[in-house]
């Protein structure tokens, strides 16, 4: 009796991973706060982060960075930040606090995981494609990968000659990086002023300013500025105050322009154009520079989020207090997500609690309808 030749075995399809209740992207203050509330609710969730250690987003910022909020306002849900409540921690102390927080609550964090794409699957769940091409699925996703995920660098960068070194808020670390010659720092927020001040002893530094920031005193009647802002209700959700958010105040603990001038920093108006090694300012003056440090803010790349209903035509994520237009998708830690406190550490907990509560409520309604 002849036996039929079966031929080569067909490769089996990879098993479809089971869908978790929630996947949180980002293990910073917002992602960990969301994890705290998800854990309290007893949901099946995991927190993914591309870094090697929790807190690395802070560890790899410029070395002299000190938070302008005191420790009393840097705690997260269920755990205060240790140390002098009126003192301001540096970037390493806060990074370590985040790591300790995750350990304290035994939050399920998986490190070294980069998500390259999010899309809906046939069942309506979210499918995450990781950098190693493996898949993860979830009924809900919380995008908590930071208020400041990537440094903004204007298109003007292309107008500089290749021999001009260009750094930004993510790539600048310390003065030793900067070679001899005139340095232009573009942006006079807290970071731009910090960088200009620490470069001044060894370099000729020009600081290109923009709209004058609103500076408030660090202390008033013996208490921290942040105490009074909290007492006056500025940290309560006020989504209608977005216009005021464009002028989000800075405490006077940041370097003043007068102090920077005393250190030798040359204060210039807005940067208007660049050509090779020369720059032109709003007052018509020009200057040759060797290094440019862009301290003009941060941007969020949403191209990897393949959920059309979640974005507008320009790619901006649509949401109301962190609740996306796409069912099951949430944001946490976005600037002015619900009010002035959003984007600050003090706002991470309340904003995360709000989106987790909405997630739970939506999940309950879906379960009721299914029954």
N, C-alpha and C positions, 0 to 999 in steps of 0.2 A: 504494500500500500504506500502510495506516494504521499509524502508530507508536503504540505504547502509551505512555501517560503514566506515567512511573515514580513521580511524586509526589516530595515532599521526601525527601531522603536521611535515613535514620535515624541519630541520633547514635551514634557508636561508644562502646562502653563503655571507661572508662579502663583502661589496661593494669594488670594486677596486678603490683606491684613484686616483684622477686625477693627471696627470703628470705635475709638474712645469717645467718651462724652465730650472732652475738651482737650485741645492742644494749645498751649500758650507759647508764643514765640517771643523769646527774650527773657533773660534771668536777671534783669536790673531791678530797680526799686518798684517799677510798675508791674512787671511780670511776677515778681515774688509776692507782691501784695495781692495780686489776683490769685496766685496759688494758695495763699493763706485762706481766702474766702472760699475758694473751691474745695479746699480740704475741710473747712468747717461744714460745708454742705454735703460732704461725703461723695463727691463726684469722682469718676475715674478720669484722671487727667495726667498730663506730663508737661513739663516746661522744657523747651528746647533752646539752646543757645550755641552760637558758633564759636564762642571763646573757649579757651582751655580752662579758665578758672572763672568762677562767679566774681564779678566786679572788675573784670579786665577792661571793660569800656571806660572805667575811671582810671585804672592803673596806667593806661597807655596815653593819657592826655598829658599836657605839658607839666613838667615836674614841679613847678612852683605853685600849681593850682591849689587854692584854698577855697572851700565853699563859702559863699557869702551869707548863708543861713547858719545860725547857731545850732548846736547839737539838740537843743530842746525841740527844734522843729525838723529834725532829720530822722526821727524814729519812723518805724513802719508798724502796721497793725499788729498789736499784741506784744510789741517789744520796743522799748525806748532805747535810744542810742546812749551808751554809757559815757561817762566823763563829765567835765564841767558843762552844765547845760547852756551857759552863756558863751562858751568858747566855740570857735569855728574849726572843724576838722579839715585836714588836708585830704587830697584825693585818695591816698593809700589807706588812711584810717577808715574812710567811708567805704572803700572797696572791701576791706576786711569785715566791716560791719555787715555788708550784704552777704558775704560768705557765711558769717556766723549766724545770720538770720535764717538762711536756708537750712543750715545744720540744726539749729535750735528747734525748728518745726518739722524737720525731716521731710522737706519738700522734695518731690520727685523731679530732679533736674538732670537732664542729659546734656552733657557738654560736647563741644566739637562737632556739632551737627548744623550744617548749613542747608536751609531750605531754598531751592532754586525756583520752585513754582507751586502755586496754589490754584486749584481749579475744582469745579464740581464734578462728581462722578455720576454714573447713571442712576444711583439711588438718591442723589441729592445731597450726599455727604461731601465734605471737603477732602480732597486728595492732595497730599503734600508730596512732591517729588524732591528727594534729598540729593545732595551733590554726588553721592555714590550711586545714584539712580534707583535706590530703594524707595518704597512708598510707605506713607503713613496715612491713616484716615481718621477723621473726627466729625462728630455731629456739629461741633462749634469750634471756632478758632478765635483766640484773642491775640491781636497784634500788639505786642507790648515791647517791641524791639527798640524803644528809645525815642525820647524827644529829639535827640541829636544823633541820628544814625549815620549821617555822612556830612562832611564839611562842604559848604557852598563855595564854589570858585567861579567868579563871573567869566563871561565870554571874553572879556578884555585880556585874560591871561594869554590869549593867542597873539596879542599885539606886542608882547615882549620878546626880545632876542633870546635865543637858546642859552646864552651865557649868563642870563639873569636867573638866579636861583629862586624858585617859587615854592613856598611852603603854605600850609593851611592849618586850621585848628586841630586837625587830626595828625598831621605829619610833623608839626613843630613840637619839639620836646624840651630843648635846653639851649642856652646861648652858644654853647660850644659847636652846635650845628652850623652856626652862621659865620661865613667867612668875612674877611675884612672888606670894608667898603660901606657906602651909605645903605641903610636899610629903610624900607618903607613898610609900615604896618597900616593896613587898610581896615578901618573899623574901630570905633572907640567905645565899644561895649566893655564889660568887665574883663573879658579875656584879652581884647586888644590893648587895653590900658596896662594890664599885668605884663604882657609880653614886651610892650614898648619900654616899660620901667626897668625890667630886668636886662634888657639889651643896652640900655643907655650908657652904663659904665664903660663898655668896650666898643661901642659903635656910634656913628652919627645916625640918629634915628629920627625919621619923619613919621608923624601919625596923621593919617588922613581921616578926618572926622565926617560925620553925616549929620542927621537931625539930632539936635541937642537932647540928650537923655534927661529924664526927670529924676533928679537926685534927692533922696530923702535922708534925713539924719539917721545914723546907725542906732542911736539911743535917744530917748525922749523921756523926761521926767524919771530918769534912773532905770528905765526898762528898754529892752530891745525894740527896734522898729517893728520886728516881726510880731512881737507881743501885741503892739497896738494895732497893727493891721488885722490881726486875728480878732481882737476885741471889737474893732469897728466893723467887723463882718466882711472885710474884703476877701476872705478866703472861702466864703460861702458860694455855692454855685450861682453864677450870674451870667448866663449865656448871652444876655443882651448887652453886656459890657465889652464886647469884642473890640470896639473902636478904642476904648481906653487901653486895651491890651496892647495896641500898637505902640503905646508909650509906657510900657511896663517899667515901673520905677526901679532904680538901682539904689542900694544903700550907700551911704557916704564912706563905707569901708573900702569901696573901690577907689583907685587912685584918681584924684581930681586933676583937671587940666593944669591948674596952677602948680600942683605938686610935680606933675610930669615936666613942666617947663623948668622948674627948679632943678630937676635932675638932668636937664640938657636936651630933652625931647623937643623937637620943633613941631609945633601944632599947625597943621594945614587944613584948609577946607576940603570939601569933597573931591575925590579923584575923578577927573573927567575923561582922560585918555592916556594911552601909552603908545610909544613908538620906539622899538628897539630897547635902549636902556634909559630913555627919557620919559618922564611922566609930566602931565599937565594938570594943575589943580583948578578949582572953580574960580579962583581969583586971578587966573591967567599966568601965574608963576609956573616955572618948570624946574625939574630937578633930575639929575642922573642918579640911578640907583643900581646897586649890585644884587640886592636881595629884596624880594617882596614876600610879605607874610599876610595872607588873606584871613582876616578875622571878621568876616561879614555874615556869619551865621551858618545855618545847617539846612540840608535838604533831605527829602525822603523819596527814594526811588520806588515806584509802585509797579514797574513793568512786569515784575515776576508774579504779581497778584492777578491771575487770569480769571477774574470774577467781574464781568462787565458792569453789572448793576451796582457794584460797590464804588464805581468811580465816575467822575464827570468826563467831559470830552478832553480835558487837559491832563487827566490822570490823577487828579486829586481825589482822595478818599472822601466819600460823602457819609456823614454821620451826624447824629444828634446826641450830644453828651457821651460819645463813644459807642453808640448803637448804630451799626452800619445800615445802609439801605438794603444790603444783602442779608437776608435772614440767616442767623447763626454766626455772623461775622461781627467782631467787636474790636474796639481800639482802646488802649489804655496808655496814659502818659503823654498824650498829645498836648501841645501848648494851647491854652485857652479851650480845652476840651469842655469844661463846664464853668470856668471862671478864672480868676487871676491866679489861684493856687495851682491850676493845672500846668504841668511842665516843671513845677517846683517839687521838691521831695515831699513837702507837706501835703501836696495834693494827690500823691500817688495812691495812698490808701483809700480816701473817699471816692476817687474816680474808679478805682478797681472794684470797690464794693458796689457801686452803682451798676456797672456793666455786668458783674456776676449776678446781682439780684435780678436784672432784666433777663439774663440768660436762663436763670432758674425758672422765672415766671413764664418765659416763652416755652421752655421745655415742658413745664407742667400743662400749659394750654395745649401743646401738641399731643401730649399723652392723653389728655381728656378727650380731645377730638378723635383720637385713634380708637378709644374705647366706645 
